[in-house]
Structures are given as C-alpha cells and as structure tokens.
Amino acid sequence: MLKIEEIQEIIKLIDKSSINEFIYETNGTSVTVKKSADEYTIQQPAAVTAPPVIQQIEKPAEPVVQEQAPQIAAAEPATSTKKTVDYDYEIVSPMVGTLYHASSPDSDPFVQIGTKVSSNTTVCIVEAMKLFNEIEAEVDGEIVEILAEDGELVEFGQPLFRVKK
C-alpha cells in the first residue's frame, strides 16, 4: 500500500506532466489519480483481483487557461486539535491483521475509554489468516485512548490503546 507521502509525490509529478490520469494497482488495491481543470481525485476500491498493472493515460493537447493548486478529494491527513492524553503504557499489536473491538458485531466492545483493565484483560481481537487472537492489556490501569478503529487493518507494533497505570 502506498503511503500518503508517496501519493503526494505522485500528485506533484502528475501536476507537472501532461498525464491526465494515473492508475496504480497492486496486491488487490488500486489508487487512481485523475487531473481535471479544477481538482484531483484519489479513489481506492476495496479489492481488485487483477495482477499488478501501472497504466498511464496521456492528456489530449489543450490550452491551459488557469492554473489551480491541486486539491485532494480523499486520503488527505486531517489536521486535528486533539489535546494530548496523559498515559503510561501503549498496548501494541503483536501481528498484522484486522482489529475487532468486540467478539461479534452485536456484542459490546471489550473495553472503552475509562475501562479499568488488569494484565490479563482482553482488550480486542486481531484476526490474522482466519485465526482470531485475543490481545490482553499486559498492565493494570485504565484505558485513556483508543487509537485504532473497529475493522481497521493494523500493523505489527502499531499502538492500539493507551493506558494510564
């Protein structure tokens, strides 16, 4: 998967070139960047079964009347005004997989902000290769921040929760 910095670099290169549309597909994911008179759009479909393909479509020769700064319609990092949370420990993902906050879609989440946990309290499940792995808190304390969304793909070592001892 491309990182946001790589996507931004692609946008800059396309902006300077005569390319009107750029499609990048790999590992079941597709990123499409289209240049029009007033904006760029980036689309990421859920899954693609085709082998990796890079396709360039040349823009027809036409005069440019007005230059406008590129705008990203999706995948733009949001600037947030979140206040800093005081914590002593981060619970991190021990593997790559999909995070679930509850044992089933209609169940309550294992923990929420403010939940008191002990070292053996299950805080979430990470599914990897159809195996559901319960993740434990490993410390005694209180959940002060939840860093990953339900159903989100998480990486090895990615912080999931912050705990105040």
N, C-alpha and C positions, 0 to 999 in steps of 0.2 A: 504494500500500500504506500502511496506517495505521502510524504509529509507536507504540511502546509507551506513550508519554505520552498519545497520543490515545485509545488503548484504555483506559488507566486512567481518563481523564476520562469516557469513555462509561460505564464501570462505576460511577463515582461518581454520575453523573446518573441511571442506571437504578436504583441503590440508593435514591435519594431520591424516585423516582417510583413510580407504580403499574404500570409496564410490567414484564411478566414475562419477555419475550423480545424481543431486538433482533437483526435480521439486516441486515448491510450488504454489498452485492455491487457490485463494480466491477472492470473490466479483467480479468475471468477469475478473480477472487479473492473469497472470501466469508468474512466474520467473523460468527460467531453468538455472542451473549452471552445466556445463559439464567439467570434468577434463580429459585432454589428456596429452600426453607426453610433449607438449610444451606450452599449454595455457588453460585458462578458457574462456568460452563464456557465456554471460548472454543474454537471449532473453526475450522480453516482448511482446507477441502478444496483439493485440488491445482488443479483448474480448473473453471470454470463458464462455459458458453457463452451464458448469458442476458445481456441488456442490463442496465446498472446499475439496481438496484432498492433502495429502502430500505423496509422493512416493519416496522411496529410492531404488536405483539400485546398487547392490554390484558389485564392480570391480572384474574381474577374477584375480586369483593369478598369477602374473607375476613379474619377477625381474625388479627392477628399475635401469636403467643404469646410469642416470644422473639426479640430482635434479635441477630444474629450478624454479626461482621465478615466482609466479602466475602473469598472465597478464590479465587485464580486457578488454574485447573487446568492451563493451558498458557500459553505466551508470557510467563512471568514471568522477568525478568532474574535470573540466579543471582549471588549474592554469592560471589566467589571469593577464595581466599587465595593466588593466584599471586604468586610473587616477581617483582620487576622484572628484566627481561632487559637487559643492557648491549649496546647496539647503536649503530652509527654512521650507518646508512642504512636507509630503508624502500623496498622495491620496491612501487610502487603500480600499480593497474590503469589502463591508458590508455583504457579504454572500459567501457561497461556490457555485461555478458554473463555466461555461465556459465563458472566456473573449473574446469579439469581439471588434476590433478597429474601425469597420465601421458598418453601419446599414444593409448592404448587401455585398456579396462578390465582386460585381462590383462597389461599391461606394468607394469614397475616405475616408481615416480614419478621425475620428472626430478631432483628434489632432496629431501633430508631434512634434519632438524636435524643440523648438523655437516658438511654437504657444503661443500667448497671450490668457489667459483664465480669465474669471470672475467667481464669485462664483456660478453662475447658468449655466455655460457652460458644456454641455455634453461631457465627455472625452472618454467614452467607454460604452459598454453594457455587463452586466453579465447575462447569461442565467441560470436560476435555475428552474428545473421541468417544462420546456417548457414555462416559463414566462421570458420575456426579460425586464430586469431592467436597465434603463439608470442611469449611475453613473455620478454625477456632480462634478466639481472641488472643490467646497466649499470655495475656496480662490481666490483672484485676484493675477495674476502673470504670469510667463512664464514657460512652460514645459521644463525642462532641462534634464530629463532622463525618458525613458520608460523601466519599469522593468519586464513586462510580455508580452509574445508573443501572437499574434492573435491565437485564438483557444485553448489556454492553460487553463487547469483546475486550478482555483485559490481557495485559502482557505480564510476563514473569517479572516480579519485583515491583509492579505498579502499586502505589498506595491505594487502598480501598476504603479504609476507615482511619480516623484519628481518635485516640483515646487519651483521656486525662486520668492519671493514676490517683 
